[in-house]
Amino acid sequence: MAHDYGRTSDSMRCERQGAVPDTREETGGWKLHEGFIRYLVKAPVNYDATRRHPLLVVFSPAGASAEDSERFTRLTPLATRKGFIVAYVAHRPT
């Protein structure tokens, strides 16, 4: 079951410009001065780029990857069903 966006108010509408992603998962990383931090983003199956979505960010514990955190927390199915975008951030290397 997916989140019912029909129940959200017009104040939740977004005037987003640009293409709608054709995937519901994105992996990548941020280049930092000291290195690179990987992340994993999961969007609801019925993601609507014209609506605002709450974002849940999960920071990984020491030594864990973004994928490890997703498997450990098991938040993705419940959070995306509720309309959240979930971003898992890997542990920053020392």
DSSP file with accessible surface (Angstrom, degrees, kcal/mol):
  #  RESIDUE AA STRUCTURE BP1 BP2  ACC     N-H-->O    O-->H-N    N-H-->O    O-->H-N    TCO  KAPPA ALPHA  PHI   PSI    X-CA   Y-CA   Z-CA
    1    1 A M              0   0  203      0, 0.0     2,-0.2     0, 0.0     3,-0.0   0.000 360.0 360.0 360.0 136.6    0.0    0.0    0.0
    2    2 A A        -     0   0   40      1,-0.1    79,-0.1    80,-0.1    80,-0.1  -0.696 360.0 -83.4-107.7 160.5    1.3    3.4   -0.9
    3    3 A H        -     0   0   59     77,-0.5     2,-1.1    -2,-0.2    79,-0.1  -0.321  40.6-124.9 -61.0 139.7    0.8    6.8    0.7
    4    4 A D    >   -     0   0   81      1,-0.2     3,-1.2     2,-0.0     4,-0.2  -0.752  27.7-179.4 -90.9  97.4   -2.4    8.6   -0.4
    5    5 A Y  G >  S+     0   0   23     -2,-1.1     3,-1.3     1,-0.2    -1,-0.2   0.670  72.1  78.1 -72.3 -14.4   -1.3   11.9   -1.7
    6    6 A G  G 3  S+     0   0   64      1,-0.2    -1,-0.2    -3,-0.1    -2,-0.0   0.754  88.8  57.6 -65.0 -20.7   -4.9   12.9   -2.5
    7    7 A R  G <  S+     0   0  215     -3,-1.2    -1,-0.2     2,-0.1     2,-0.2   0.541  86.1  96.8 -88.0  -7.4   -5.4   13.6    1.2
    8    8 A T  S <  S-     0   0   37     -3,-1.3    -3,-0.0    -4,-0.2     2,-0.0  -0.563  78.2-111.8 -84.3 151.5   -2.7   16.2    1.4
    9    9 A S    >   -     0   0   61     -2,-0.2     3,-1.8     1,-0.1    -1,-0.1  -0.247  25.1-107.1 -78.4 166.6   -3.5   19.8    1.2
   10   10 A D  G >  S+     0   0  132      1,-0.3     3,-1.8     2,-0.2    -1,-0.1   0.730 115.3  72.6 -65.0 -20.6   -2.6   22.2   -1.7
   11   11 A S  G 3  S+     0   0   83      1,-0.3    -1,-0.3     3,-0.0    -3,-0.0   0.698  89.6  61.8 -68.1 -14.5   -0.1   23.8    0.6
   12   12 A M  G <  S+     0   0   65     -3,-1.8    40,-2.9     2,-0.1    -1,-0.3   0.439  80.5 113.2 -88.5   0.1    1.9   20.6    0.2
   13   13 A R  B <   -A   51   0A  91     -3,-1.8     2,-0.4    38,-0.2    38,-0.3  -0.398  54.8-151.7 -72.4 150.6    2.2   21.3   -3.6
   14   14 A C        -     0   0   42     36,-3.7     2,-0.6    -2,-0.1    -2,-0.1  -0.975  16.9-145.7-127.8 137.3    5.7   22.0   -4.9
   15   15 A E        +     0   0  163     -2,-0.4     2,-0.1     2,-0.0    35,-0.1  -0.324  40.4 168.5 -94.5  50.3    6.6   24.1   -7.9
   16   16 A R        -     0   0  109     -2,-0.6     2,-0.3    33,-0.3    -2,-0.1  -0.410  21.0-153.2 -69.2 137.5    9.6   21.9   -8.7
   17   17 A Q        +     0   0  163     -2,-0.1     2,-0.2     2,-0.0    -1,-0.0  -0.823  50.2  44.4-107.0 150.3   11.3   22.3  -12.1
   18   18 A G  S    S-     0   0   64     -2,-0.3     2,-0.1     2,-0.0    -2,-0.0  -0.501  90.9 -33.3 111.5 179.2   13.2   19.6  -13.9
   19   19 A A        -     0   0   85     -2,-0.2    -2,-0.0     1,-0.1     3,-0.0  -0.402  53.2-120.1 -77.5 147.9   12.8   16.0  -14.7
   20   20 A V        -     0   0   86     -2,-0.1    -1,-0.1     1,-0.1    -2,-0.0  -0.717  40.5-105.3 -82.4 132.4   11.1   13.4  -12.5
   21   21 A P        -     0   0   50      0, 0.0    28,-0.1     0, 0.0    -1,-0.1  -0.317  19.5-149.3 -60.9 141.8   13.5   10.7  -11.5
   22   22 A D  S    S+     0   0  157     -3,-0.0     2,-0.3     2,-0.0    -2,-0.0   0.365  78.8  57.9 -93.1   5.6   12.9    7.4  -13.4
   23   23 A T        -     0   0   73      1,-0.0     3,-0.0     0, 0.0     0, 0.0  -0.936  67.5-146.5-131.3 156.6   14.2    5.4  -10.5
   24   24 A R  S    S+     0   0   84     -2,-0.3    19,-2.5     1,-0.1     2,-0.4   0.249  84.7  58.9-104.5   9.3   13.2    5.1   -6.8
   25   25 A E  E     -B   42   0B  90     17,-0.2     2,-0.4     2,-0.0    17,-0.2  -1.000  58.3-178.7-140.8 138.0   16.7    4.5   -5.6
   26   26 A E  E     -B   41   0B 105     15,-2.2    15,-3.0    -2,-0.4     2,-0.4  -1.000   2.7-173.1-136.7 135.0   19.9    6.6   -5.9
   27   27 A T  E     +B   40   0B  70     -2,-0.4     2,-0.3    13,-0.2    13,-0.2  -0.936  29.5 111.6-122.4 150.6   23.4    5.8   -4.7
   28   28 A G  E     -B   39   0B  19     11,-1.7    11,-2.2    -2,-0.4     2,-0.3  -0.929  44.1-116.2 179.8-153.6   26.3    8.2   -4.8
   29   29 A G  E     -B   38   0B  22     -2,-0.3     2,-0.5     9,-0.3     9,-0.2  -0.991  14.3-113.5-166.7 164.7   28.5   10.1   -2.5
   30   30 A W  E     -B   37   0B 130      7,-2.5     7,-2.3    -2,-0.3     2,-0.6  -0.927  27.1-135.3-106.8 131.2   29.8   13.5   -1.5
   31   31 A K  E     -B   36   0B 169     -2,-0.5     2,-0.3     5,-0.2     5,-0.2  -0.764  31.3-177.8 -85.9 121.0   33.3   14.5   -2.1
   32   32 A L  E >   -B   35   0B  58      3,-3.8     3,-0.5    -2,-0.6     0, 0.0  -0.744  42.0-105.4-113.6 167.6   34.8   16.1    1.0
   33   33 A H  T 3  S+     0   0  182     -2,-0.3    -1,-0.1     1,-0.2     3,-0.1   0.896 122.9  38.9 -57.8 -39.5   38.1   17.6    1.7
   34   34 A E  T 3  S-     0   0  126      1,-0.1     2,-0.3    59,-0.0    -1,-0.2   0.552 130.1 -64.1 -90.2 -11.2   39.1   14.6    3.7
   35   35 A G  E <   -B   32   0B  24     -3,-0.5    -3,-3.8     2,-0.0     2,-0.4  -0.976  65.8 -49.1 164.1-146.0   37.5   11.9    1.5
   36   36 A F  E     -B   31   0B 104     -2,-0.3     2,-0.5    -5,-0.2    -5,-0.2  -0.987  32.3-157.3-135.1 132.5   34.2   10.6    0.1
   37   37 A I  E     -B   30   0B  20     -7,-2.3    -7,-2.5    -2,-0.4     2,-0.2  -0.955  16.0-145.3-115.0 122.4   31.0    9.8    2.0
   38   38 A R  E     -B   29   0B 103     -2,-0.5    52,-2.7    -9,-0.2     2,-0.3  -0.518  18.4-176.0 -82.9 153.2   28.6    7.3    0.3
   39   39 A Y  E     -BC  28  89B  36    -11,-2.2   -11,-1.7    50,-0.2     2,-0.4  -0.953  17.0-152.5-143.4 162.8   24.8    7.6    0.6
   40   40 A L  E     -BC  27  88B   2     48,-2.4    48,-3.5    -2,-0.3     2,-0.4  -0.995  11.9-163.9-138.2 126.3   21.7    5.7   -0.5
   41   41 A V  E     -BC  26  87B  33    -15,-3.0   -15,-2.2    -2,-0.4     2,-0.4  -0.960   2.5-169.3-118.3 131.7   18.4    7.4   -1.1
   42   42 A K  E     -BC  25  86B  34     44,-3.3    44,-2.8    -2,-0.4   -17,-0.2  -0.976   5.5-167.0-120.4 128.4   15.0    5.5   -1.3
   43   43 A A        -     0   0   19    -19,-2.5    42,-0.2    -2,-0.4    37,-0.1  -0.782  33.8 -89.6-110.2 157.1   11.9    7.3   -2.6
   44   44 A P    >   -     0   0    0      0, 0.0     3,-1.6     0, 0.0    -1,-0.1  -0.259  35.8-117.5 -60.4 152.2    8.2    6.0   -2.3
   45   45 A V  T 3  S+     0   0  115      1,-0.3    36,-0.1    35,-0.1   -43,-0.1   0.819 117.6  45.3 -62.7 -28.4    7.0    3.9   -5.2
   46   46 A N  T 3  S+     0   0   53      2,-0.1    -1,-0.3   -22,-0.0   -41,-0.1  -0.106  84.2 168.0-106.1  37.8    4.4    6.5   -6.0
   47   47 A Y    <   -     0   0   39     -3,-1.6     2,-0.5     1,-0.1    -4,-0.0  -0.203  18.7-160.9 -52.0 133.7    6.9    9.5   -5.7
   48   48 A D    >   -     0   0   49      3,-0.1     3,-1.9     1,-0.1    -1,-0.1  -0.956  10.9-159.8-124.9 109.9    5.3   12.7   -7.0
   49   49 A A  T 3  S+     0   0    6     -2,-0.5   -33,-0.3     1,-0.3    -1,-0.1   0.635  89.7  64.0 -66.8 -12.5    7.8   15.4   -7.8
   50   50 A T  T 3  S+     0   0   54    -35,-0.1   -36,-3.7     2,-0.1     2,-0.3   0.445  97.5  67.1 -90.5  -0.2    5.1   18.0   -7.7
   51   51 A R  B <  S-A   13   0A  36     -3,-1.9     2,-0.2   -38,-0.3   -38,-0.2  -0.909  86.5-111.6-119.7 150.3    4.5   17.4   -3.9
   52   52 A R        -     0   0  152    -40,-2.9    -2,-0.1    -2,-0.3   -38,-0.0  -0.565  33.2-161.7 -75.8 140.5    6.6   18.0   -0.9
   53   53 A H        -     0   0   31     -2,-0.2    31,-0.1    -4,-0.1     2,-0.1  -0.976  20.2-116.5-123.8 139.3    7.8   14.9    0.8
   54   54 A P        -     0   0   57      0, 0.0    31,-2.6     0, 0.0     2,-0.5  -0.443  30.8-139.5 -69.1 148.2    9.2   14.5    4.3
   55   55 A L  E     -d   85   0B 108     29,-0.2     2,-0.5    -2,-0.1    31,-0.2  -0.943  13.0-164.7-115.6 131.0   12.8   13.4    4.5
   56   56 A L  E     -d   86   0B  58     29,-2.9    31,-3.0    -2,-0.5     2,-0.5  -0.969   8.7-162.9-113.6 119.4   14.2   10.9    7.0
   57   57 A V  E     -d   87   0B  62     -2,-0.5     2,-0.6    29,-0.2    31,-0.2  -0.916   1.2-164.7-107.0 128.1   18.0   10.9    7.2
   58   58 A V  E     -d   88   0B  20     29,-3.2    31,-2.9    -2,-0.5     2,-0.5  -0.954   6.5-154.4-114.7 116.9   19.7    7.9    8.9
   59   59 A F  E     -d   89   0B 155     -2,-0.6    31,-0.2    29,-0.2    32,-0.1  -0.786  20.7-125.3 -91.3 131.4   23.3    8.3    9.9
   60   60 A S        -     0   0   14     29,-2.2    32,-0.2    -2,-0.5     3,-0.1  -0.444  20.9-115.3 -77.0 147.1   25.3    5.0   10.1
   61   61 A P    >   -     0   0   87      0, 0.0     3,-2.3     0, 0.0    30,-0.3  -0.238  59.6 -54.3 -72.1 170.4   27.2    3.9   13.2
   62   62 A A  T 3  S+     0   0   87      1,-0.3     3,-0.1    28,-0.1    28,-0.0  -0.134 125.5   4.9 -51.0 128.0   31.0    3.6   13.1
   63   63 A G  T 3  S+     0   0   67      1,-0.2     2,-0.3    -3,-0.1    -1,-0.3   0.358 100.3 123.6  82.3  -4.0   32.2    1.4   10.4
   64   64 A A    <   -     0   0   19     -3,-2.3    27,-2.6     1,-0.0    -1,-0.2  -0.639  52.2-137.1 -95.5 147.7   28.8    0.8    8.7
   65   65 A S     >  -     0   0   38     -2,-0.3     4,-2.1    25,-0.2     5,-0.2  -0.443  30.3-105.5 -89.0 171.6   27.9    1.5    5.1
   66   66 A A  H  > S+     0   0    0      1,-0.2     4,-2.0     2,-0.2     5,-0.1   0.915 124.1  50.5 -62.8 -41.0   24.6    3.1    4.0
   67   67 A E  H  > S+     0   0   48      1,-0.2     4,-2.3     2,-0.2    -1,-0.2   0.883 107.3  53.7 -65.8 -38.7   23.5   -0.3    2.8
   68   68 A D  H  > S+     0   0   66      1,-0.2     4,-2.5     2,-0.2    -1,-0.2   0.918 108.9  49.6 -59.9 -44.1   24.3   -1.9    6.2
   69   69 A S  H  X S+     0   0    5     -4,-2.1     4,-2.8     2,-0.2     5,-0.3   0.890 108.9  51.9 -64.4 -38.6   22.2    0.8    8.0
   70   70 A E  H  X S+     0   0   36     -4,-2.0     4,-2.1     1,-0.2     5,-0.3   0.946 112.7  44.8 -63.7 -45.7   19.3    0.1    5.7
   71   71 A R  H  < S+     0   0  160     -4,-2.3    -2,-0.2     1,-0.2    -1,-0.2   0.897 116.4  47.1 -63.9 -39.9   19.4   -3.6    6.4
   72   72 A F  H  < S+     0   0  174     -4,-2.5    -2,-0.2    -5,-0.2    -1,-0.2   0.932 118.7  37.2 -69.3 -46.8   19.8   -3.1   10.1
   73   73 A T  H  < S-     0   0   46     -4,-2.8    -1,-0.2    -5,-0.2    -2,-0.2   0.798  82.8-156.7 -78.2 -30.3   17.1   -0.5   10.6
   74   74 A R     <  +     0   0  200     -4,-2.1     4,-0.4    -5,-0.3    -3,-0.1   0.839  47.5 134.4  54.8  36.9   14.6   -2.0    8.2
   75   75 A L     >  +     0   0   60     -5,-0.3     4,-2.9     1,-0.1     5,-0.3   0.731  41.9  83.3 -85.1 -25.1   13.0    1.5    7.9
   76   76 A T  H  > S+     0   0   18     -6,-0.3     4,-2.6     1,-0.2     5,-0.4   0.901  89.3  46.3 -54.0 -52.6   12.6    1.7    4.1
   77   77 A P  H  > S+     0   0   72      0, 0.0     4,-1.7     0, 0.0    -1,-0.2   0.947 119.7  39.0 -59.2 -47.6    9.3   -0.3    3.6
   78   78 A L  H  > S+     0   0   90     -4,-0.4     4,-1.4     2,-0.2    -2,-0.2   0.940 118.3  47.5 -67.8 -47.0    7.4    1.5    6.4
   79   79 A A  H  <>S+     0   0    9     -4,-2.9     5,-2.5     1,-0.2     3,-0.3   0.920 113.5  46.2 -64.6 -43.5    8.8    5.0    5.8
   80   80 A T  H ><5S+     0   0   23     -4,-2.6     3,-1.3    -5,-0.3   -77,-0.5   0.861 108.2  57.1 -71.2 -30.3    8.3    4.9    2.0
   81   81 A R  H 3<5S+     0   0  114     -4,-1.7    -1,-0.2    -5,-0.4    -2,-0.2   0.839 106.1  51.6 -62.9 -32.2    4.7    3.6    2.5
   82   82 A K  T 3<5S-     0   0  127     -4,-1.4    -1,-0.3    -3,-0.3    -2,-0.2   0.402 127.7-101.2 -84.9   0.3    4.1    6.6    4.6
   83   83 A G  T < 5S+     0   0    1     -3,-1.3    -3,-0.2     1,-0.3     2,-0.2   0.535  74.8 140.8  95.7   6.9    5.4    8.9    1.9
   84   84 A F      < -     0   0   72     -5,-2.5     2,-0.5    -6,-0.2    -1,-0.3  -0.520  48.8-137.7 -81.1 149.9    8.9    9.6    3.3
   85   85 A I  E     - d   0  55B  31    -31,-2.6   -29,-2.9    -2,-0.2     2,-0.5  -0.911  25.6-151.9 -96.0 132.0   12.1    9.8    1.3
   86   86 A V  E     -Cd  42  56B   0    -44,-2.8   -44,-3.3    -2,-0.5     2,-0.5  -0.938  12.0-169.8-113.8 126.9   14.7    7.9    3.2
   87   87 A A  E     -Cd  41  57B  14    -31,-3.0   -29,-3.2    -2,-0.5     2,-0.5  -0.974   4.1-163.2-117.4 121.2   18.4    8.8    2.9
   88   88 A Y  E     -Cd  40  58B   0    -48,-3.5   -48,-2.4    -2,-0.5     2,-0.5  -0.902   7.6-160.4-102.8 128.2   21.0    6.5    4.5
   89   89 A V  E     -Cd  39  59B  12    -31,-2.9   -29,-2.2    -2,-0.5   -50,-0.2  -0.937  15.1-127.6-113.8 128.5   24.5    8.1    5.0
   90   90 A A        -     0   0   15    -52,-2.7   -25,-0.2    -2,-0.5     2,-0.1  -0.238  38.5 -84.2 -69.1 160.0   27.5    5.9    5.4
   91   91 A H        -     0   0   64    -27,-2.6   -53,-0.2   -30,-0.3    -1,-0.1  -0.390  45.9-116.3 -62.9 137.8   29.9    6.3    8.3
   92   92 A R        -     0   0  124    -32,-0.2   -29,-0.1    -3,-0.1    -1,-0.1  -0.670  31.9-120.7 -78.5 122.5   32.5    9.0    7.7
   93   93 A P              0   0   82      0, 0.0    -1,-0.1     0, 0.0   -59,-0.0  -0.313 360.0 360.0 -63.7 148.9   36.0    7.4    7.6
   94   94 A T              0   0  179      0, 0.0     0, 0.0     0, 0.0     0, 0.0  -0.464 360.0 360.0 -86.8 360.0   38.5    8.7   10.1
